[in-house]
């Protein structure tokens, strides 16, 4: 495949290594310094774009990909208020847009486990729930997109929960996300249920960026030739 990397920070470099190891060709590495190179690319040169940039850039980046007819796999978080507009554009243009808050296969299994556990615990009103996310100090958005996906799974399956809040004491109908930024932590997510007599906890701890990068490259391989809006549940048939 001919892949464009839109955003060439630490994550982009790990994605590049994995893509090359899997036999793909990187036709362009685009960042703020060479945006004009992206504008010159055509569908004859590009099979898919992998976008890991910055929350302030992702919306325009993804729209540009769709308007140019490039299938795009986006892993940037922190811009979800604009995601419905991008999805509508992808459908209007008969393009292909793939987004996930987290491309790790393990995390996506964790998302499903989180929902199952919440459904089991929902009738047990003695438990209070919270979720914690810890990331490296360079992460721009807070809470993480992964933590938001986890919280949304809780809200969907816990009776009486209607919204999440970040780093605040929750009201009865709220799910608390506690966010921390420490050193070089790739990503840790914890869901905790506490009652007066016991505690139940599930967690996912990433050991590096490679799991996220591999999932993004696999998503780019999978999306070629497809039209529509997709996510990891489609890729993994979860």
C-alpha positions as CSV (number, residue, x, y, z in Angstrom):
1,X,0.0,0.0,0.0
2,X,0.9,3.6,-0.5
3,X,0.3,5.4,2.8
4,X,0.5,9.1,3.8
5,X,1.3,9.9,7.3
6,X,-0.6,13.1,8.3
7,X,1.1,14.2,11.5
8,X,4.7,13.0,12.0
9,X,5.3,13.2,15.7
10,X,6.3,10.3,18.0
11,X,3.2,8.3,17.1
12,X,3.7,8.9,13.4
13,X,7.2,7.6,13.6
14,X,6.1,4.4,15.3
15,X,3.4,3.9,12.7
16,X,6.0,4.5,9.9
17,X,8.2,1.7,11.3
18,X,5.4,-0.8,11.6
19,X,4.0,0.1,8.1
20,X,7.4,-0.4,6.5
21,X,7.9,-3.7,8.4
22,X,4.6,-4.9,6.9
23,X,5.8,-4.1,3.4
24,X,4.0,-0.8,2.8
25,X,5.4,2.4,1.2
26,X,5.3,5.8,2.9
27,X,4.7,8.2,0.1
28,X,4.6,11.4,2.2
29,X,5.2,12.4,5.8
30,X,3.2,15.6,6.4
31,X,3.5,18.0,9.3
32,X,3.1,21.8,9.7
33,X,6.3,22.4,7.8
34,X,5.3,20.8,4.5
35,X,1.6,21.0,4.2
36,X,1.9,22.0,0.6
37,X,3.2,18.5,-0.2
38,X,-0.2,17.1,0.9
39,X,-2.1,19.4,-1.4
40,X,-0.1,18.1,-4.3
41,X,-1.0,14.4,-3.7
42,X,-3.6,12.6,-5.9
43,X,-5.6,9.4,-5.5
44,X,-3.3,7.7,-8.0
45,X,-0.5,8.1,-5.5
46,X,-2.4,7.4,-2.2
47,X,-4.2,4.2,-1.0
48,X,-4.8,5.5,2.6
49,X,-3.9,8.3,5.0
50,X,-3.2,7.7,8.7
51,X,-3.8,10.9,10.6
52,X,-2.3,11.3,14.1
53,X,-1.8,15.1,14.5
54,X,-3.1,17.6,17.1
55,X,-6.7,18.2,18.3
56,X,-6.6,21.7,16.8
57,X,-5.7,20.3,13.3
58,X,-7.5,17.0,13.1
59,X,-10.9,18.3,11.9
60,X,-9.4,20.2,8.9
61,X,-7.0,17.4,8.1
62,X,-9.7,14.8,8.0
63,X,-12.0,17.0,5.9
64,X,-9.2,17.6,3.4
65,X,-8.6,13.8,3.1
66,X,-12.3,13.1,2.4
67,X,-12.5,16.0,-0.1
68,X,-9.5,14.7,-2.0
69,X,-10.9,11.1,-2.1
70,X,-8.4,9.6,0.3
71,X,-9.5,6.9,2.7
72,X,-8.5,8.2,6.1
73,X,-7.7,6.5,9.4
74,X,-7.7,9.0,12.2
75,X,-6.4,8.5,15.8
76,X,-6.4,12.1,17.0
77,X,-8.6,12.8,20.0
78,X,-9.9,16.0,21.5
79,X,-12.0,17.2,18.5
80,X,-15.1,15.0,18.9
81,X,-17.5,18.0,18.7
82,X,-16.8,18.1,15.0
83,X,-16.9,14.4,14.3
84,X,-20.6,14.3,13.2
85,X,-19.8,16.8,10.5
86,X,-16.9,14.7,9.2
87,X,-19.1,11.6,9.2
88,X,-21.8,13.4,7.2
89,X,-19.1,14.6,4.7
90,X,-17.7,11.1,4.3
91,X,-21.2,9.7,3.5
92,X,-22.0,12.6,1.2
93,X,-18.7,12.2,-0.8
94,X,-18.9,8.4,-0.7
95,X,-15.6,8.4,1.1
96,X,-14.1,6.2,3.8
97,X,-13.5,7.5,7.3
98,X,-12.2,5.3,10.2
99,X,-11.9,6.7,13.7
100,X,-11.1,5.2,17.1
101,X,-10.2,6.8,20.4
102,X,-7.7,3.9,20.7
103,X,-6.3,1.5,18.1
104,X,-5.0,-1.1,20.5
105,X,-6.7,-4.5,20.1
106,X,-6.4,-5.0,23.8
107,X,-8.1,-1.7,24.6
108,X,-11.0,-2.5,22.3
109,X,-11.5,-5.8,24.1
110,X,-11.3,-3.8,27.3
111,X,-14.1,-1.5,26.0
112,X,-16.4,-4.5,25.6
113,X,-15.4,-6.0,29.0
114,X,-16.2,-2.6,30.6
115,X,-19.7,-2.6,29.2
116,X,-20.3,-6.2,30.3
117,X,-19.2,-5.5,33.8
118,X,-21.3,-2.3,34.0
119,X,-24.4,-4.2,32.9
120,X,-23.8,-6.9,35.6
121,X,-23.2,-4.3,38.4
122,X,-26.0,-1.9,37.4
123,X,-28.6,-3.6,39.7
124,X,-26.2,-3.4,42.6
125,X,-26.7,0.1,43.9
126,X,-24.2,-0.3,46.7
127,X,-21.3,0.3,44.3
128,X,-20.0,3.7,43.2
129,X,-18.0,3.9,40.0
130,X,-15.1,6.0,38.7
131,X,-12.5,5.7,36.0
132,X,-8.9,6.9,36.0
133,X,-6.6,7.6,33.1
134,X,-2.9,8.3,33.3
135,X,-0.8,9.5,30.3
136,X,2.6,11.1,29.5
137,X,3.0,14.8,30.1
138,X,3.1,15.6,26.4
139,X,-0.5,14.5,25.8
140,X,-2.5,17.5,24.7
141,X,-6.1,16.5,25.5
142,X,-7.7,15.7,28.9
143,X,-9.5,13.5,29.5
144,X,-8.1,11.0,27.0
145,X,-10.4,9.9,24.2
146,X,-10.1,6.4,25.5
147,X,-11.3,7.5,28.9
148,X,-14.3,9.2,27.3
149,X,-15.2,6.0,25.4
150,X,-14.9,4.0,28.7
151,X,-17.2,6.6,30.4
152,X,-19.7,6.4,27.6
153,X,-19.8,2.6,28.0
154,X,-20.5,3.1,31.7
155,X,-23.3,5.6,31.0
156,X,-24.9,3.3,28.4
157,X,-25.0,0.4,30.9
158,X,-25.3,1.8,34.4
159,X,-28.9,2.9,35.3
160,X,-29.1,6.5,36.5
161,X,-25.8,7.7,34.9
162,X,-26.3,10.4,32.3
163,X,-22.9,12.2,31.8
164,X,-19.2,12.2,32.7
165,X,-17.1,14.9,34.3
166,X,-13.4,15.4,34.5
167,X,-11.4,15.8,37.8
168,X,-14.5,16.9,39.8
169,X,-16.5,15.3,42.5
170,X,-19.4,13.6,40.7
171,X,-23.1,14.1,41.3
172,X,-25.3,11.0,41.6
173,X,-26.0,10.9,37.8
174,X,-22.4,11.5,36.8
175,X,-19.4,9.3,36.1
176,X,-16.1,10.7,37.3
177,X,-13.0,10.6,35.1
178,X,-9.8,11.3,37.0
179,X,-7.0,12.4,34.7
180,X,-3.3,12.5,35.5
181,X,-0.2,13.3,33.4
182,X,3.0,11.6,34.6
183,X,6.4,11.2,33.0
184,X,6.4,8.9,29.9
185,X,3.3,6.7,30.7
186,X,2.0,5.4,27.3
187,X,-1.5,5.0,28.7
188,X,-3.2,3.4,31.7
189,X,-7.0,3.2,32.2
190,X,-8.7,1.9,35.3
191,X,-12.4,1.4,36.1
192,X,-13.2,1.0,39.8
193,X,-16.3,0.0,41.6
194,X,-16.3,0.6,45.4
195,X,-18.8,-0.4,48.1
196,X,-18.5,-0.5,51.9
197,X,-17.5,-4.1,51.8
198,X,-15.4,-4.6,48.7
199,X,-13.9,-3.2,45.5
200,X,-13.9,-4.4,41.9
201,X,-11.4,-3.1,39.5
202,X,-10.4,-3.7,35.8
203,X,-7.5,-2.0,34.1
204,X,-5.6,-1.8,30.8
205,X,-1.9,-0.8,30.9
206,X,-0.1,-0.1,27.7
207,X,3.6,-0.9,27.6
208,X,4.4,1.3,24.6
209,X,3.0,2.9,21.5
210,X,3.4,-0.2,19.3
211,X,0.0,-1.6,20.0
212,X,-1.7,1.6,19.0
213,X,0.4,1.9,15.9
214,X,-0.2,-1.6,14.7
215,X,-3.9,-1.2,15.0
216,X,-3.8,2.0,12.9
217,X,-1.9,0.3,10.2
218,X,-4.2,-2.7,10.2
219,X,-7.2,-0.3,10.0
220,X,-5.6,1.4,7.0
221,X,-5.1,-2.0,5.3
222,X,-8.7,-2.9,6.0
223,X,-10.4,0.3,4.9
224,X,-9.0,0.3,1.3
225,X,-11.9,-0.2,-1.2
226,X,-14.6,0.5,1.4
227,X,-17.0,3.4,1.6
228,X,-18.6,4.7,4.8
229,X,-17.8,5.5,8.5
230,X,-16.0,2.8,10.5
231,X,-14.4,2.0,13.8
232,X,-12.6,-0.7,15.6
233,X,-15.8,-2.7,16.3
234,X,-16.2,-3.1,12.5
235,X,-12.6,-4.1,12.1
236,X,-12.6,-6.6,15.0
237,X,-16.2,-7.7,14.5
238,X,-16.9,-7.0,18.2
